Amino acid sequence: MSRGSDRLRPVVLALAALLLAGWFSREISDTDFWWHLRTGQYLAERHTLPVPDPFAWTTASAPPAYPGEEQTRYFNLTHEWLAQLLMYLVYRVAGFSGVALARALMLTVFCGLAGAIAYRRTGHFYRAAACALAAGGVAAAFAQDRPYVATFLFLALTAAILELRPRWIWALPPLFVMWANCHGGFFLGWVVVGAWAIERRERRMWLAAAACVLASGLNPNGFNVLRTLAAYRESYMQTRLLEWAPARLWPPGLFSVLLAGGAAVLLWARRRVRVADWLIFGTFAAAALAASRNTILIGFYAPIVMASYLPAAKKRDYSAVLGWGGGLALAVGLAFGIAQGGFFRPRVNPWKWPAGAADFLAAHGVTQPLFNTYEYGGYLMWRLWPRERVFIDGRALSDSLFLDYARILYNHDATGGKSGEELLRRYGVEAIVMNGFEYVTGNLYLLAPALADPRRSEWRLVYSDAQAIVLMRHPPAGVEPLGSLEVLDHLEAECGLHIEHEPQYPRCARSLGQVFLKLGDAARARRWIGEYVRLKTEPDAEAEQAYARLLSAGR
């Protein structure tokens, strides 16, 4: 290896770290962030777990929908308490920027530890750097402010201690205590320490593994995590969440490439593969294929496996080429990310939240029973509690409530002939804060158009902006109701705002075009269906034909 290439290592290392940090320091955009933050504040101020649920007014009256739901509810309320508390304390000290930067630091260390393990096994700097960057490519999708980031970090620390500092093995049980109180994913650590114990067959390793398992039981739920995961499979609501859906292998992305590449390398080098690598990779692959939220496990371990067992080039020294070429590629990637505006933005997303609606409710002192959309529950919890409690939020506490919520939102008939509007009366709802679309599918929430029908008088539209509308049965004194047809203006503004910021989800324009077709407004239908046709990424013959007819009729 030449001295020149050796001098490039610190530069490449710094550029790789900056690129990873840039990937991970995006805006705070996760809807669940807000209820995690509010729960952390509750823990800091009340010094008690949030049981029974203090934030939603519907939880206590929701009957269990399947065996074990009450235990699942308790688990969801308590298993992340320490991470939520720490998140709030970071916020108190450093604000939203501090929370986003802490997330970026944790994920950068996660990827760096993958690279460190690869370097320990191979002694090849550039192979280790590639390993860290490959892990980052998968982890970028998980750059959200949730306690599961703690699981990623603790998993990497567990593997790193076993690989890099085996003398520190007795640091693992205290780490598992902390892990088990930050997130329920601590059982993944059992896989790693168990695989090492099986491979080493040493008394010290078996004792340490047993101590880790026992230590992780020191949490509010003990060892109920596996039973809770089994109960999730009985939950209609949990199975509807995208993160619990099986991982997609096609079209191929980085995850599927790493999964296939790691499996191929293990089979190719099967006679040299360590027992622990077979066990860990196999378990992580099964978990990732079962639920997309676990794909990061392959993002971490497949690059290590590939770096460990792929043969190294022997005939020539490519370190200078890799140094200069890799450094240039990293610099270009870093500059591109900064120029595009996605890197190093440790702040709250400024356009995604119903801030104006929350201001309206707060300004008028509204404390009436509230109905809200699922994605807005956490933000409203952060802004309005304890004066106002929410109807539903991302904590997934009740299947029966979620089914009623869906019937209300889409104004469907419920069991016993109750429509969405009748369910609102049964729950005693007096105020509604909602957005208009589910953006992945583009489905229109039918409740708002139904309640805003000019032929009905029970509900009044009292607030509207591009993020949300507020409807009330009895508006506060001094509030002049808006025209009911302004709901359509809101839907246009909301869809336009999302397409401006998230053009990869244009299906709201398709739904909006269909609404205007039904209303006989050809001009607006043509505009929105045309917008959808322009942005869609998959064939849609029905929309294309509708747009062609509208263009022809408009001539």
C-alpha positions in Angstrom: 0.0 0.0 0.0 1.4 3.4 -1.0 1.9 6.2 1.6 -0.3 8.5 -0.5 -3.2 6.2 -0.3 -2.6 5.7 3.4 -2.9 9.5 4.0 -6.2 9.5 2.2 -7.8 7.2 4.8 -8.7 10.0 7.3 -10.2 12.1 4.5 -12.3 9.2 3.2 -13.3 8.3 6.8 -14.4 11.9 7.5 -16.3 12.2 4.2 -18.1 8.9 4.8 -19.1 10.0 8.3 -20.4 13.3 7.0 -22.3 11.6 4.3 -23.9 9.2 6.8 -24.7 12.1 9.2 -26.2 14.0 6.3 -28.4 11.0 5.3 -29.7 10.7 8.9 -30.1 14.4 9.8 -33.3 15.1 7.9 -36.3 17.0 9.1 -38.5 15.6 11.8 -41.4 14.2 9.8 -42.6 11.1 11.6 -46.2 11.4 12.9 -45.3 9.2 15.9 -42.6 11.5 17.1 -45.1 13.8 18.9 -46.7 11.2 21.1 -43.3 9.8 22.0 -42.2 13.3 23.0 -45.4 14.0 25.0 -45.1 10.6 26.8 -41.5 11.5 27.7 -42.7 14.8 29.2 -45.4 12.9 31.1 -42.7 10.6 32.5 -40.4 13.5 33.5 -43.1 15.4 35.2 -45.3 12.7 36.7 -42.6 10.1 37.6 -45.0 7.3 36.7 -45.8 5.2 33.6 -48.6 6.4 31.4 -51.1 3.7 32.5 -54.0 3.9 32.2 -53.7 5.9 29.0 -53.9 9.6 29.9 -53.9 11.0 26.4 -56.9 9.5 24.4 -60.4 9.8 25.8 -61.6 6.7 24.1 -59.1 4.1 25.4 -60.8 3.3 28.7 -64.1 2.5 27.1 -62.7 0.3 24.2 -63.5 -3.4 24.8 -60.7 -5.9 24.0 -61.2 -7.3 20.4 -59.0 -10.4 20.7 -57.4 -12.5 23.5 -54.3 -10.7 24.9 -55.2 -7.2 23.7 -55.1 -5.8 27.2 -51.6 -7.1 27.7 -50.7 -5.7 24.2 -52.1 -2.3 25.2 -50.1 -2.3 28.4 -46.9 -3.2 26.5 -47.5 -0.4 23.9 -47.9 2.1 26.7 -44.8 1.1 28.6 -42.1 -0.7 26.7 -40.4 2.4 25.3 -40.5 4.5 28.5 -36.8 5.1 29.0 -36.2 6.1 25.3 -39.2 8.4 25.5 -37.9 10.0 28.6 -34.4 10.5 27.2 -35.9 11.9 24.0 -37.8 14.5 26.0 -34.7 15.4 28.1 -32.7 15.9 24.9 -35.5 18.2 23.6 -35.5 20.1 26.9 -31.8 20.8 26.6 -31.3 21.2 22.8 -34.8 21.6 21.3 -36.0 19.8 18.1 -32.6 20.3 16.5 -31.0 18.3 19.3 -33.4 15.4 18.9 -32.7 15.2 15.2 -29.0 15.4 15.7 -29.1 12.7 18.4 -30.9 10.5 15.9 -28.3 11.2 13.2 -25.5 10.4 15.7 -27.0 7.1 16.8 -27.5 5.9 13.2 -24.1 7.0 12.1 -22.5 5.1 15.0 -24.7 2.1 14.0 -23.2 2.1 10.5 -19.7 2.9 11.8 -19.8 -0.2 14.0 -20.8 -2.4 11.0 -17.7 -1.0 9.3 -15.5 -1.5 12.4 -16.5 -5.2 12.6 -15.8 -5.7 8.9 -12.4 -4.0 9.3 -11.5 -6.2 12.3 -12.4 -9.3 10.3 -10.6 -8.3 7.0 -8.1 -5.6 7.8 -9.3 -3.9 4.6 -10.1 -0.2 5.1 -12.0 0.4 1.9 -14.0 -2.8 2.2 -15.0 -1.7 5.7 -16.0 1.8 4.5 -18.2 0.2 1.8 -19.8 -2.0 4.5 -20.7 1.1 6.6 -22.1 2.9 3.6 -24.2 -0.1 2.5 -25.6 -0.3 6.0 -26.4 3.4 5.8 -28.2 3.0 2.5 -30.7 0.7 4.2 -30.8 2.6 7.5 -31.6 5.9 5.7 -35.3 4.7 5.5 -35.3 4.4 9.3 -34.0 7.9 10.0 -37.0 8.7 12.2 -37.3 9.9 15.7 -38.6 6.7 17.3 -37.3 4.5 20.1 -36.5 1.7 17.6 -33.3 3.6 16.8 -32.2 2.6 20.3 -32.6 -1.1 19.3 -30.4 -0.5 16.2 -27.7 1.1 18.2 -27.7 -1.5 21.1 -27.7 -4.3 18.5 -24.6 -2.9 16.8 -23.0 -2.3 20.2 -23.6 -5.9 21.3 -22.1 -7.3 18.1 -19.2 -4.9 18.3 -18.4 -5.8 21.9 -18.4 -9.5 21.0 -16.2 -9.0 17.9 -13.9 -6.1 18.9 -13.7 -6.2 22.7 -14.6 -9.7 24.0 -13.0 -8.8 27.3 -15.9 -6.3 27.8 -18.4 -9.1 27.7 -19.7 -8.4 31.2 -20.7 -4.9 30.0 -23.4 -6.6 28.1 -25.9 -7.4 30.9 -26.2 -3.7 32.0 -26.5 -2.7 28.4 -29.4 -5.2 28.0 -31.2 -3.7 31.1 -31.1 -0.3 29.4 -32.0 -1.7 26.0 -35.1 -3.6 27.5 -36.4 -0.4 28.9 -35.9 1.6 25.7 -37.5 -0.7 23.2 -39.0 -4.2 22.9 -36.6 -5.2 20.2 -34.0 -6.2 22.9 -34.7 -9.9 22.2 -32.7 -9.5 18.9 -29.7 -9.2 21.2 -30.5 -12.7 22.5 -30.0 -13.9 18.9 -26.5 -12.4 18.7 -25.2 -13.5 22.2 -26.9 -16.9 21.7 -25.2 -17.5 18.4 -21.9 -16.6 19.8 -22.4 -18.9 22.8 -23.3 -21.8 20.4 -20.2 -21.1 18.3 -17.8 -20.7 21.2 -19.1 -23.4 23.5 -17.3 -21.7 26.4 -18.6 -21.6 29.9 -17.9 -17.8 30.2 -19.8 -17.1 27.0 -22.8 -19.2 28.1 -22.8 -17.5 31.5 -22.7 -14.0 29.9 -25.5 -14.9 27.4 -27.7 -16.2 30.3 -27.0 -13.0 32.3 -28.0 -10.9 29.3 -31.3 -12.7 28.9 -32.0 -12.5 32.7 -31.0 -8.8 32.8 -33.4 -7.9 30.0 -36.3 -9.1 32.0 -35.9 -6.1 34.3 -38.5 -4.0 32.5 -42.2 -3.2 33.0 -43.2 -6.2 30.8 -40.7 -8.8 31.9 -40.4 -11.4 29.2 -43.8 -10.8 27.7 -42.4 -9.3 24.5 -42.6 -12.5 22.5 -46.1 -13.2 23.6 -47.0 -9.6 22.6 -45.5 -10.1 19.2 -47.6 -13.2 18.7 -50.7 -11.2 19.8 -49.8 -8.6 17.2 -50.6 -11.2 14.5 -54.1 -11.4 15.9 -54.6 -7.7 15.7 -56.4 -6.3 12.6 -54.9 -2.9 13.3 -51.3 -4.1 13.6 -51.6 -6.2 10.4 -52.8 -3.1 8.5 -49.6 -1.1 9.4 -47.2 -1.0 6.5 -44.2 -1.6 8.7 -45.5 -5.0 9.7 -46.1 -6.1 6.1 -43.6 -8.5 4.5 -40.6 -6.9 2.9 -40.8 -6.4 -0.8 -38.1 -8.1 -2.9 -39.2 -6.7 -6.3 -38.5 -4.4 -7.8 -35.0 -5.0 -6.5 -33.6 -2.4 -4.1 -30.6 -2.2 -1.8 -32.2 -4.5 0.8 -33.0 -7.3 -1.7 -29.6 -7.0 -3.3 -27.9 -7.3 0.2 -30.2 -10.2 1.2 -29.4 -12.1 -2.0 -25.7 -11.2 -2.0 -25.3 -12.2 1.6 -27.0 -15.5 1.1 -25.0 -16.2 -2.0 -21.7 -15.4 -0.3 -22.6 -17.7 2.6 -23.4 -20.5 0.3 -20.3 -20.0 -1.8 -18.0 -19.9 1.2 -20.0 -22.4 3.3 -17.0 -24.4 4.4 -15.4 -21.3 5.9 -18.5 -19.6 7.4 -18.6 -19.3 11.1 -21.6 -20.9 13.0 -22.5 -17.5 14.5 -22.8 -15.9 11.0 -25.1 -18.7 9.8 -27.4 -18.3 12.8 -27.4 -14.5 12.9 -27.9 -14.0 9.2 -30.5 -16.7 8.9 -32.6 -15.3 11.8 -32.3 -11.7 10.6 -33.2 -12.7 7.1 -36.4 -14.5 8.4 -37.3 -11.4 10.5 -36.8 -9.1 7.5 -38.9 -11.2 5.2 -41.7 -11.4 7.8 -41.9 -7.6 8.4 -40.4 -4.7 6.4 -39.5 -2.9 9.7 -36.8 -5.5 10.1 -35.0 -4.9 6.8 -32.4 -2.9 8.6 -31.1 -6.1 10.3 -30.0 -7.3 6.9 -28.7 -3.8 6.1 -26.4 -4.2 9.1 -25.3 -7.9 8.9 -25.3 -8.7 5.2 -22.4 -6.2 4.4 -20.4 -7.7 7.3 -20.9 -11.2 5.9 -20.1 -10.1 2.3 -17.0 -8.2 3.4 -15.8 -11.2 5.5 -16.0 -14.0 2.9 -15.6 -12.4 -0.5 -12.0 -12.9 -1.7 -9.6 -9.9 -1.7 -7.8 -8.8 -4.9 -4.2 -10.1 -4.7 -2.5 -9.2 -7.9 -2.5 -5.4 -7.7 -2.8 -2.8 -5.0 -5.9 -0.8 -5.8 -5.8 1.3 -2.6 -4.7 4.5 -4.4 -7.6 4.2 -6.9 -10.0 3.4 -4.1 -8.8 6.3 -2.0 -9.0 8.9 -4.7 -12.1 7.5 -6.4 -13.9 6.8 -3.2 -13.1 10.2 -1.7 -14.3 11.9 -4.9 -17.5 9.9 -5.0 -18.2 10.6 -1.3 -17.5 14.4 -1.8 -19.9 14.5 -4.8 -22.6 12.6 -2.9 -22.3 14.9 0.1 -22.4 18.0 -2.1 -25.4 16.7 -4.0 -27.3 15.9 -0.8 -26.6 19.4 0.6 -27.6 21.1 -2.7 -30.8 19.1 -2.8 -31.7 20.4 0.6 -32.2 17.0 2.2 -29.0 16.8 4.3 -28.3 18.5 7.6 -31.8 19.8 8.3 -32.2 19.1 12.0 -35.6 20.8 12.4 -39.3 20.0 12.5 -40.9 19.6 9.0 -42.6 23.0 8.6 -45.6 22.0 6.4 -46.9 18.6 7.6 -48.7 19.3 10.8 -52.2 20.7 11.7 -50.6 23.6 13.5 -53.3 26.1 12.4 -56.1 23.8 13.5 -54.4 23.3 16.9 -54.0 27.1 17.3 -57.7 27.5 16.5 -58.8 25.0 19.1 -56.4 26.4 21.7 -57.4 30.0 21.0 -61.1 29.2 21.5 -60.6 27.0 24.5 -62.2 24.0 22.9 -62.4 21.0 25.3 -65.3 19.1 23.7 -64.9 15.4 22.7 -62.7 15.4 19.7 -62.4 13.2 16.6 -59.2 13.3 14.7 -57.4 11.4 12.0 -54.9 8.8 13.0 -51.9 10.6 11.6 -52.7 13.8 13.4 -53.3 12.2 16.8 -49.7 12.5 18.1 -49.3 16.2 17.1 -52.6 17.1 18.7 -51.6 15.2 21.8 -48.4 17.3 21.9 -50.1 20.6 21.3 -53.4 20.3 23.2 -53.0 17.9 26.2 -54.1 18.1 29.0 -56.8 20.5 28.0 -57.9 18.3 25.1 -57.5 14.6 24.6 -57.4 12.8 21.3 -59.7 10.1 19.7 -57.0 8.0 18.3 -53.2 8.1 17.6 -50.3 5.9 16.5 -49.9 4.0 19.7 -52.3 1.3 18.3 -54.1 0.6 21.6 -57.5 -0.8 20.5 -58.7 -2.8 17.5 -62.4 -2.1 18.2 -61.7 1.6 18.3 -59.7 1.5 15.1 -62.5 -0.3 13.3 -65.0 2.3 14.5 -62.5 5.0 13.5 -62.3 3.6 9.9 -66.1 3.4 9.7 -66.3 7.0 10.8 -63.5 8.3 8.5 -64.9 6.6 5.4 -68.6 7.1 6.5 -69.2 3.3 6.1 -72.0 1.4 7.7 -71.0 -0.3 10.9 -72.4 -3.5 12.4 -76.0 -2.9 13.4 -76.6 -0.4 10.7 -74.7 2.5 12.3 -73.1 4.9 9.7 -70.1 6.9 10.4 -72.2 9.9 11.4 -74.2 7.8 13.8 -71.0 6.5 15.4 -70.0 10.1 15.9 -73.2 10.7 17.8 -72.7 7.5 19.8 -69.3 8.6 20.9 -70.6 12.1 21.6 -68.1 13.8 19.3 -68.5 17.5 19.1 -65.4 18.6 17.2 -63.4 17.1 14.3 -59.8 17.8 13.1 -58.9 16.0 10.0 -57.0 15.9 6.8 -58.5 14.6 3.5 -56.4 11.7 2.1 -54.3 8.7 2.9 -51.3 9.5 0.8 -49.8 6.1 -0.1 -53.1 4.8 -1.5 -54.5 8.2 -2.3 -57.9 7.2 -0.7 -60.2 10.1 0.0 -61.5 10.3 3.6 -65.3 10.5 2.9 -66.3 12.0 6.2 -65.5 15.6 5.5 -67.4 15.9 2.2 -70.3 14.0 3.8 -70.6 16.4 6.8 -70.0 19.5 4.7 -72.9 18.7 2.4 -74.9 21.9 2.1 -78.1 20.0 2.6 -77.1 19.0 6.1 -77.0 21.4 9.1 -75.6 19.3 12.0 -72.0 20.2 11.4 -70.3 23.5 10.6 -66.9 24.0 8.9 -65.2 26.5 11.2 -61.5 26.4 10.1 -59.6 25.4 7.0 -56.1 25.6 5.7 -53.9 23.4 3.5 -53.1 21.0 6.4 -56.5 20.4 8.1 -60.1 21.4 8.6 -62.1 21.8 11.8 -65.8 20.9 11.9 -67.9 21.5 15.0 -71.5 20.8 16.0 -71.7 24.0 18.1 -69.1 26.6 17.1 -67.8 28.9 19.8 -69.2 32.3 20.3 -67.8 34.7 17.8 -66.8 32.1 15.2 -68.4 32.5 11.9 -68.9 29.2 10.0 -67.3 29.0 6.6 -69.1 28.0 3.4 -69.4 24.2 3.3 -68.1 24.0 -0.2 -64.8 25.3 1.1 -64.0 21.7 2.0 -63.3 21.2 -1.7 -60.9 24.1 -1.8 -59.2 22.6 1.2 -58.9 19.2 -0.5 -57.3 20.9 -3.5 -54.9 22.9 -1.3 -53.9 19.8 0.7 -53.3 17.6 -2.2 -51.3 20.3 -4.0 -49.2 20.8 -0.9 -48.3 17.1 -0.6 -47.6 16.8 -4.2 -45.2 19.8 -4.0 -43.3 18.2 -1.2 -43.8 14.5 -1.8 -44.4 14.0 -5.5 -43.8 10.3 -5.1 -47.3 10.0 -3.7 -49.6 11.6 -6.3 -52.6 9.4 -6.0 -54.6 12.0 -4.0 -54.8 13.9 -7.4 -56.5 10.8 -8.9 -59.1 10.7 -6.1 -59.7 14.4 -6.3 -60.2 14.2 -10.1 -62.8 11.5 -9.5 -64.6 13.7 -7.0 -64.9 16.6 -9.5 -66.0 14.2 -12.2 -68.9 13.1 -10.0 -69.7 16.8 -9.3 -69.6 17.6 -13.0 -66.7 20.1 -12.8 -64.8 19.0 -15.9 -62.1 21.7 -15.6 -61.1 20.8 -12.1 -61.3 17.1 -12.9 -59.0 17.6 -15.9 -56.5 19.5 -13.8 -56.1 16.9 -11.1 -56.3 13.8 -13.2 -53.7 15.4 -15.5 -51.5 16.1 -12.5 -51.8 12.5 -11.5 -51.0 11.2 -15.0 -48.0 13.4 -15.2 -46.5 12.1 -11.9 -47.6 8.5 -11.7 -44.8 5.9 -11.7 -46.9 2.9 -12.7 -49.3 2.3 -15.6 -52.9 3.3 -15.0 -54.9 2.8 -18.2 -58.2 3.9 -16.5 -56.8 7.3 -15.5 -55.1 7.8 -18.8 -58.3 7.1 -20.7 -60.3 9.4 -18.4 -57.7 12.2 -18.9 -57.9 11.7 -22.7 -61.7 12.0 -22.7 -61.5 15.2 -20.6 -58.9 16.7 -22.9 -61.1 15.8 -25.9 -64.2 17.3 -24.3 -62.3 20.5 -23.4 -61.3 21.3 -26.9 
